[in-house]
Amino acid sequence: MYPEVQINMGHASKRSLSDIIKLKGNPNIEPKYINTYLTNRMLGGMEEGGWWFEVGEPLESILVLPKKRESQKNYDQRVNDLFNKKRESVAEINQDERPSSSVLCDGWTEVCLEDQQAEYYPKTRPHYE
């Protein structure tokens, strides 16, 4: 069994990441998150004919912990395998959807490999200068 931790968006963890790693993982390897977002574009304003910005809503974060005696190379390979599986499943979801660059988009699901848990973006609404 691989030590992946599914993070329920919206609920705070009772244990810190460092506590989890001490119990289950290798403290010499920095853990990665496989984050899934629902993305879209929002109208920022009407200046110069209108401008848009991308927004992302976190749907899921999967923390992939290194095993206690796992090498960096093996960990990286395992993370990439899990990331590719997730991307394949999301590709099926997006199959009949328009990408976020389309004005007809109802939302586009994206998967990212990141160093932190998924967060809403942007943190602040951009403004025209």
C-alpha positions as CSV (number, residue, x, y, z in Angstrom):
1,M,0.0,0.0,0.0
2,Y,1.4,3.4,-1.0
3,P,1.2,6.1,1.6
4,E,-1.1,8.6,-0.2
5,V,-3.3,10.8,1.9
6,Q,-6.5,12.1,0.4
7,I,-7.2,15.6,1.8
8,N,-10.9,16.6,2.1
9,M,-11.1,20.1,0.8
10,G,-12.6,22.5,3.5
11,H,-11.6,20.5,6.5
12,A,-8.5,21.2,8.5
13,S,-6.2,18.3,9.3
14,K,-5.8,17.4,13.0
15,R,-2.2,16.5,12.4
16,S,0.5,18.7,10.8
17,L,2.3,17.5,7.7
18,S,5.6,17.2,9.7
19,D,3.8,14.9,12.2
20,I,2.4,12.7,9.4
21,I,5.9,12.4,7.7
22,K,7.5,11.4,11.1
23,L,4.9,8.7,11.5
24,K,4.7,7.3,8.0
25,G,7.3,8.8,5.6
26,N,10.9,9.6,4.9
27,P,11.8,13.1,6.3
28,N,14.6,13.5,3.8
29,I,12.3,13.7,0.8
30,E,10.0,16.7,0.3
31,P,6.4,15.4,-0.3
32,K,4.3,16.4,-3.3
33,Y,0.6,17.1,-3.8
34,I,-1.4,16.0,-6.8
35,N,-4.0,18.8,-6.9
36,T,-7.1,18.9,-9.0
37,Y,-8.8,22.3,-9.9
38,L,-11.9,23.4,-11.6
39,T,-10.7,26.3,-13.8
40,N,-12.5,29.0,-15.7
41,R,-12.0,32.6,-16.9
42,M,-13.8,35.6,-15.4
43,L,-14.3,39.0,-16.9
44,G,-11.9,41.4,-15.2
45,G,-13.3,44.6,-16.7
46,M,-14.3,46.4,-19.8
47,E,-11.1,48.5,-20.2
48,E,-9.6,48.3,-23.7
49,G,-12.3,46.1,-25.0
50,G,-12.4,43.8,-22.0
51,W,-10.0,41.6,-20.3
52,W,-10.2,38.2,-18.6
53,F,-8.4,36.3,-15.8
54,E,-8.2,32.7,-14.8
55,V,-9.7,31.4,-11.6
56,G,-9.2,28.0,-10.0
57,E,-11.3,26.2,-7.4
58,P,-9.6,23.3,-5.6
59,L,-11.5,20.0,-6.0
60,E,-9.0,17.6,-4.5
61,S,-5.5,17.4,-3.0
62,I,-3.7,14.1,-2.8
63,L,-0.6,14.2,-0.6
64,V,1.9,11.6,-1.8
65,L,4.2,10.7,1.1
66,P,7.5,9.1,0.6
67,K,7.9,5.6,2.2
68,K,10.3,5.3,5.1
69,R,13.2,3.7,3.1
70,E,12.3,5.0,-0.4
71,S,14.9,6.6,-2.6
72,Q,14.3,10.0,-4.2
73,K,14.3,8.3,-7.7
74,N,11.7,5.7,-6.7
75,Y,9.5,8.3,-5.0
76,D,9.7,10.6,-8.1
77,Q,8.7,7.7,-10.4
78,R,5.8,6.8,-8.1
79,V,4.6,10.4,-8.0
80,N,4.8,10.7,-11.8
81,D,2.9,7.4,-12.2
82,L,0.1,8.6,-9.9
83,F,0.0,12.0,-11.6
84,N,-0.3,10.5,-15.0
85,K,-3.1,8.2,-13.9
86,K,-5.0,11.2,-12.5
87,R,-4.4,13.2,-15.7
88,E,-5.9,10.4,-17.7
89,S,-9.0,10.2,-15.6
90,V,-9.4,14.0,-15.8
91,A,-9.0,13.9,-19.6
92,E,-12.1,11.7,-19.7
93,I,-14.0,14.3,-17.7
94,N,-12.9,17.1,-20.0
95,Q,-13.6,15.1,-23.2
96,D,-16.8,16.9,-24.0
97,E,-16.0,20.2,-22.3
98,R,-14.7,23.4,-23.8
99,P,-11.3,24.6,-22.5
100,S,-11.1,27.6,-20.1
101,S,-9.9,29.8,-23.0
102,S,-13.4,29.5,-24.6
103,V,-16.1,32.1,-23.7
104,L,-18.5,29.1,-23.7
105,C,-16.6,27.2,-21.0
106,D,-18.6,25.9,-18.1
107,G,-15.4,24.8,-16.3
108,W,-12.3,22.9,-17.2
109,T,-10.7,20.4,-14.8
110,E,-6.9,20.5,-14.5
111,V,-4.4,18.4,-12.5
112,C,-1.2,20.0,-11.2
113,L,1.8,18.6,-9.4
114,E,2.6,21.0,-6.6
115,D,4.6,21.5,-3.3
116,Q,1.5,22.6,-1.4
117,Q,-2.1,21.7,-0.9
118,A,-4.5,23.1,-3.5
119,E,-5.8,26.6,-2.9
120,Y,-8.2,28.9,-4.6
121,Y,-6.5,31.3,-7.1
122,P,-6.0,34.1,-7.6
123,K,-5.8,35.0,-3.9
124,T,-7.0,38.6,-4.8
125,R,-9.0,39.7,-7.8
126,P,-6.7,41.4,-10.3
127,H,-7.4,45.0,-11.3
128,Y,-6.7,47.0,-14.4
129,E,-3.9,49.6,-14.2
